Amino acid sequence: MAKYQNIGVIGGGAWGTALAQTLAVAGRDVTLWAFETECVNSINDLRENTLFLPGIKLDQRICAISDISNLGDMDAVLSVAPAQHTRAILETFVPHMKASMPIVLCSKGIEISTQSFMSDVLDEVAPTAIPAVLSGPSFAVDVAKGLPTAVTLACKDQTVGHALVRAIAAPTFRPYLAHDVLGAEIGGAVKNVLAIVCGLVLGKELGRSAHAAIIARGYAEMTRLGKALGCNPETLTGLCGLGDLVLTCSSEQSRNMSCGLALGRGQTLEQIMASRTSVTEGVATAPALKEMASKLNVDMPICTAMADILSGNLSVDKAIIQLLSREHKTET
């Protein structure tokens, strides 16, 4: 079995930095590429990502770089760039990468322009790469602090998957191996949109009963989409589906849920986005998810309403009335 000792990380945001820290704690030699020069300098000089993950002392095994070509000889690479920028960044990296390099996709979203998941993007840009997906209930700051976390590592190549689990696992970071790459991606993308809805419900003070109903009915939408796309339904009952949904929809620490809270309290989307340095993936995913559901004829009323709210085509109050006045149906 291959041993992945030298691991690259694409993306110097909070999640990329947290994963780099976990890999270093696990004993790996980590090279982290960041777009922002400030990130690179603060990690190398101060042992801290002052821009995106302040207050966390970073391991000496992490080396930050500005030239992505230097990741070409790594044993494996984790791609943690925002979903809407993943294609462009991978296109820059691919000419330098080794053939059959494992690339672990850690971004949770759907590309707006193509309605493609990140594994589809990787297959188009780097068809010789071995794809894997890392997803599950995991806040960056918790992982960086070494708090107990369990995630899904999905890889069709089970030999590579086992080797990646061994490389990524740390004393408080526990990956569970799966083979359903697409299923892991569906859970990660849909839960971000549902988290905005859950935040909006609480921001509007609609109560915890409504909040719980959104989680349950949102999970039903997630599973319907998974079935339509041919994934294993069991995948979505695990960490990358239900587990991630519960975490992201239940804490203001989630960027997506906090966005919904602000919307529910009367802020505009423009005001919310202007105050943030980190990406809120659900905002970009919602319109792509709506388009995908329409093409596949999958009933996803909650996610569709959220997309319409974010685009300005539907007010929050009208969306609530619209959802509550839908025809009564059986639950399953």
C-alpha positions as CSV (number, residue, x, y, z in Angstrom):
1,M,0.0,0.0,0.0
2,A,1.3,3.4,-0.9
3,K,2.4,5.8,1.8
4,Y,1.5,9.4,1.3
5,Q,4.1,11.3,3.3
6,N,4.4,14.6,1.3
7,I,0.9,16.1,0.9
8,G,0.0,19.3,-0.8
9,V,-3.0,21.5,0.1
10,I,-4.5,23.9,-2.5
11,G,-6.2,26.8,-0.7
12,G,-5.1,28.8,2.3
13,G,-8.5,29.6,3.8
14,A,-9.7,28.4,7.2
15,W,-10.6,24.9,6.1
16,G,-7.4,24.4,4.0
17,T,-5.3,25.6,6.9
18,A,-7.1,23.4,9.4
19,L,-6.6,20.3,7.2
20,A,-2.9,21.2,6.8
21,Q,-2.6,21.4,10.5
22,T,-4.3,18.0,10.9
23,L,-2.0,16.4,8.3
24,A,1.1,17.9,10.2
25,V,-0.2,16.5,13.5
26,A,-0.6,13.2,11.8
27,G,3.1,13.3,10.9
28,R,2.9,14.3,7.3
29,D,5.1,16.9,5.5
30,V,2.7,19.5,4.3
31,T,3.0,22.1,1.5
32,L,0.2,24.6,1.4
33,W,-0.5,26.8,-1.6
34,A,-2.3,30.1,-0.9
35,F,-3.4,32.8,-3.3
36,E,-2.9,35.6,-0.8
37,T,0.7,36.6,-0.2
38,E,-0.3,37.7,3.3
39,C,-1.4,34.2,4.1
40,V,1.9,32.7,2.9
41,N,4.0,35.1,4.9
42,S,2.0,34.9,8.1
43,I,2.1,31.1,8.1
44,N,5.8,30.9,7.4
45,D,6.9,33.8,9.6
46,L,4.4,33.8,12.4
47,R,3.2,30.1,12.4
48,E,-0.4,31.4,12.1
49,N,-2.9,32.2,9.4
50,T,-3.8,35.7,10.6
51,L,-6.2,36.3,7.7
52,F,-8.5,33.3,7.8
53,L,-7.7,31.2,11.0
54,P,-6.3,33.6,13.6
55,G,-5.3,32.4,17.0
56,I,-4.3,28.9,16.0
57,K,-0.5,28.0,16.3
58,L,0.5,26.0,13.3
59,D,2.8,23.1,13.1
60,Q,6.4,23.5,11.9
61,R,5.8,20.8,9.3
62,I,3.6,23.2,7.3
63,C,5.3,25.2,4.5
64,A,3.3,27.8,2.7
65,I,4.0,28.7,-0.9
66,S,2.8,31.1,-3.6
67,D,3.8,29.0,-6.7
68,I,1.3,26.2,-7.2
69,S,3.7,24.3,-9.5
70,N,5.7,23.3,-6.4
71,L,2.9,20.9,-5.5
72,G,3.5,18.9,-8.7
73,D,5.7,16.3,-7.0
74,M,3.5,15.7,-3.9
75,D,2.4,12.2,-3.1
76,A,-1.2,13.4,-2.9
77,V,-3.0,16.8,-2.9
78,L,-6.1,18.1,-1.1
79,S,-8.0,20.6,-3.2
80,V,-9.7,23.1,-0.8
81,A,-10.2,26.1,-3.1
82,P,-13.8,27.5,-3.2
83,A,-16.0,25.5,-5.5
84,Q,-16.5,28.3,-8.0
85,H,-12.7,28.8,-8.4
86,T,-11.8,25.1,-8.3
87,R,-11.7,24.6,-12.1
88,A,-9.5,27.6,-12.8
89,I,-7.0,26.7,-10.1
90,L,-6.8,23.0,-11.1
91,E,-6.2,24.1,-14.7
92,T,-3.2,26.0,-13.4
93,F,-2.0,23.1,-11.4
94,V,-2.6,20.2,-13.8
95,P,0.4,20.8,-16.1
96,H,2.7,20.3,-13.2
97,M,1.1,17.3,-11.5
98,K,2.3,13.7,-11.7
99,A,0.1,11.2,-13.6
100,S,-2.3,9.2,-11.3
101,M,-1.9,11.6,-8.5
102,P,-4.7,11.2,-5.8
103,I,-6.6,14.5,-5.5
104,V,-8.9,14.8,-2.5
105,L,-11.7,17.2,-3.2
106,C,-12.6,19.1,0.0
107,S,-14.8,21.9,-1.4
108,K,-18.6,21.5,-1.0
109,G,-20.5,23.0,-3.8
110,I,-21.8,22.9,-7.4
111,E,-20.2,24.9,-10.2
112,I,-22.8,27.5,-11.3
113,S,-21.9,27.7,-15.0
114,T,-22.1,23.9,-15.6
115,Q,-24.1,22.4,-12.7
116,S,-21.1,20.2,-12.2
117,F,-19.9,18.6,-8.9
118,M,-16.2,19.0,-8.2
119,S,-15.5,15.3,-9.2
120,D,-16.9,16.1,-12.6
121,V,-14.7,19.2,-12.8
122,L,-11.7,17.2,-11.8
123,D,-12.5,14.5,-14.4
124,E,-12.6,17.1,-17.2
125,V,-9.5,19.0,-16.1
126,A,-7.3,16.1,-14.9
127,P,-8.6,12.8,-16.2
128,T,-5.5,10.9,-15.0
129,A,-5.9,12.0,-11.4
130,I,-7.4,9.6,-8.8
131,P,-10.4,11.4,-7.3
132,A,-11.5,11.3,-3.7
133,V,-13.8,13.4,-1.6
134,L,-13.5,14.5,2.0
135,S,-16.7,15.6,3.6
136,G,-18.5,15.5,6.9
137,P,-19.5,17.5,10.0
138,S,-16.3,19.5,10.6
139,F,-15.8,23.2,11.5
140,A,-12.4,24.4,10.6
141,V,-11.6,25.9,14.0
142,D,-12.6,22.6,15.8
143,V,-10.4,20.6,13.5
144,A,-7.5,23.0,13.9
145,K,-7.8,22.9,17.7
146,G,-7.6,19.1,17.6
147,L,-11.2,18.6,18.8
148,P,-12.7,15.2,18.0
149,T,-14.0,15.0,14.5
150,A,-15.2,12.2,12.2
151,V,-15.6,12.6,8.4
152,T,-16.2,10.6,5.3
153,L,-13.3,9.9,2.8
154,A,-14.9,8.6,-0.4
155,C,-12.7,7.0,-3.1
156,K,-13.7,4.5,-5.8
157,D,-10.2,3.0,-5.7
158,Q,-10.3,1.2,-2.4
159,T,-6.5,0.6,-2.2
160,V,-5.9,4.3,-2.6
161,G,-8.7,5.1,-0.3
162,H,-7.3,3.0,2.5
163,A,-3.9,4.6,2.0
164,L,-5.4,8.1,2.2
165,V,-7.3,7.3,5.4
166,R,-4.0,6.2,7.0
167,A,-2.3,9.4,5.8
168,I,-5.0,11.8,6.9
169,A,-6.1,10.2,10.2
170,A,-4.9,11.9,13.3
171,P,-5.5,11.2,17.0
172,T,-8.7,13.4,17.0
173,F,-9.5,13.3,13.3
174,R,-11.2,10.1,12.2
175,P,-12.0,9.4,8.5
176,Y,-14.4,6.7,7.6
177,L,-13.8,5.1,4.1
178,A,-16.6,5.0,1.5
179,H,-16.7,4.4,-2.2
180,D,-19.6,6.6,-3.3
181,V,-17.8,9.8,-4.4
182,L,-20.9,11.5,-5.8
183,G,-23.0,10.7,-2.8
184,A,-20.4,12.4,-0.5
185,E,-20.5,15.5,-2.8
186,I,-24.3,15.7,-2.9
187,G,-24.6,15.8,0.9
188,G,-21.9,18.5,1.2
189,A,-23.4,20.7,-1.4
190,V,-27.1,20.5,-0.5
191,K,-26.6,21.0,3.3
192,N,-25.1,24.4,2.7
193,V,-28.2,25.7,1.0
194,L,-30.4,24.1,3.7
195,A,-28.3,25.7,6.4
196,I,-29.1,29.2,5.0
197,V,-32.8,28.3,5.2
198,C,-32.4,27.1,8.8
199,G,-30.7,30.3,9.8
200,L,-33.4,32.3,8.1
201,V,-36.1,30.4,10.0
202,L,-34.4,31.2,13.3
203,G,-33.6,34.8,12.3
204,K,-37.3,35.3,11.6
205,E,-38.1,33.8,15.0
206,L,-40.3,31.1,13.5
207,G,-39.3,28.7,16.2
208,R,-37.4,25.5,16.8
209,S,-40.2,23.4,15.5
210,A,-40.0,25.0,12.1
211,H,-36.2,24.6,12.3
212,A,-36.4,20.9,12.9
213,A,-39.0,20.5,10.1
214,I,-36.6,22.2,7.6
215,I,-33.8,19.8,8.6
216,A,-36.1,16.8,8.1
217,R,-37.8,17.9,4.9
218,G,-34.5,19.2,3.6
219,Y,-32.9,15.8,4.2
220,A,-35.8,14.3,2.1
221,E,-34.9,16.7,-0.7
222,M,-31.2,15.7,-0.4
223,T,-32.1,12.0,-0.7
224,R,-34.4,12.6,-3.7
225,L,-31.6,14.3,-5.5
226,G,-29.2,11.5,-4.6
227,K,-31.6,8.9,-5.9
228,A,-32.0,10.8,-9.2
229,L,-28.3,11.0,-9.7
230,G,-27.7,7.3,-8.9
231,C,-25.8,7.6,-5.7
232,N,-26.1,5.0,-2.9
233,P,-28.9,6.2,-0.5
234,E,-26.9,4.8,2.5
235,T,-24.1,7.3,1.9
236,L,-26.4,10.2,2.8
237,T,-27.4,8.6,6.1
238,G,-23.7,8.9,7.2
239,L,-21.3,11.7,8.2
240,C,-21.2,13.3,4.8
241,G,-25.0,13.6,4.5
242,L,-27.1,13.6,7.7
243,G,-24.1,14.3,9.9
244,D,-23.0,17.4,8.0
245,L,-26.6,18.6,7.6
246,V,-27.2,18.5,11.4
247,L,-24.0,20.4,12.3
248,T,-24.3,23.1,9.6
249,C,-28.0,23.7,10.3
250,S,-27.5,24.0,14.0
251,S,-24.7,26.4,14.7
252,E,-24.1,30.1,14.1
253,Q,-20.5,29.0,13.6
254,S,-21.6,27.9,10.1
255,R,-21.1,30.6,7.6
256,N,-24.2,29.4,5.7
257,M,-26.4,29.4,8.8
258,S,-25.1,32.8,10.0
259,C,-25.9,34.2,6.5
260,G,-29.5,32.9,6.9
261,L,-29.8,34.4,10.4
262,A,-28.7,37.8,9.0
263,L,-31.2,37.5,6.2
264,G,-34.0,36.7,8.6
265,R,-33.1,39.7,10.7
266,G,-33.5,42.0,7.8
267,Q,-30.0,42.4,6.3
268,T,-29.7,42.3,2.6
269,L,-27.5,39.7,0.9
270,E,-25.2,42.5,-0.4
271,Q,-24.7,43.7,3.2
272,I,-23.9,40.3,4.5
273,M,-21.4,39.4,1.7
274,A,-19.6,42.8,2.0
275,S,-18.8,42.1,5.7
276,R,-17.2,38.7,5.0
277,T,-13.7,37.6,3.9
278,S,-14.6,33.9,3.7
279,V,-16.8,32.2,1.1
280,T,-20.4,31.3,1.9
281,E,-20.7,28.3,-0.5
282,G,-24.5,27.9,-0.2
283,V,-25.1,31.3,-1.8
284,A,-23.3,30.1,-5.0
285,T,-24.7,26.6,-4.8
286,A,-28.4,27.5,-4.5
287,P,-29.0,28.6,-8.1
288,A,-27.0,25.7,-9.5
289,L,-29.0,23.3,-7.3
290,K,-32.3,24.8,-8.5
291,E,-31.3,24.4,-12.1
292,M,-30.2,20.8,-11.5
293,A,-33.4,19.9,-9.7
294,S,-35.4,21.3,-12.6
295,K,-33.5,19.4,-15.2
296,L,-33.8,16.2,-13.3
297,N,-37.5,16.8,-12.4
298,V,-36.7,16.4,-8.7
299,D,-39.0,18.1,-6.2
300,M,-36.9,20.4,-4.0
301,P,-39.2,23.2,-2.9
302,I,-37.1,24.3,0.1
303,C,-33.9,24.6,-1.9
304,T,-35.7,26.2,-4.8
305,A,-37.3,28.8,-2.6
306,M,-33.9,29.6,-1.1
307,A,-32.4,30.1,-4.5
308,D,-35.3,32.5,-5.4
309,I,-34.8,34.5,-2.2
310,L,-31.1,34.9,-2.8
311,S,-31.7,36.0,-6.4
312,G,-34.2,38.6,-5.3
313,N,-37.1,37.0,-7.2
314,L,-39.0,36.0,-4.0
315,S,-39.4,37.7,-0.7
316,V,-38.8,35.8,2.5
317,D,-42.5,36.3,3.6
318,K,-43.9,35.1,0.3
319,A,-41.6,32.1,0.4
320,I,-42.9,31.1,3.8
321,I,-46.5,31.4,2.6
322,Q,-45.7,29.5,-0.6
323,L,-44.1,26.6,1.3
324,L,-46.8,26.3,4.0
325,S,-49.6,26.4,1.4
326,R,-48.3,23.6,-0.8
327,E,-50.6,20.6,-1.4
328,H,-50.7,18.1,1.4
329,K,-48.7,14.9,0.7
330,T,-47.7,11.6,2.3
331,E,-44.4,11.9,4.1
332,T,-42.6,9.1,2.3
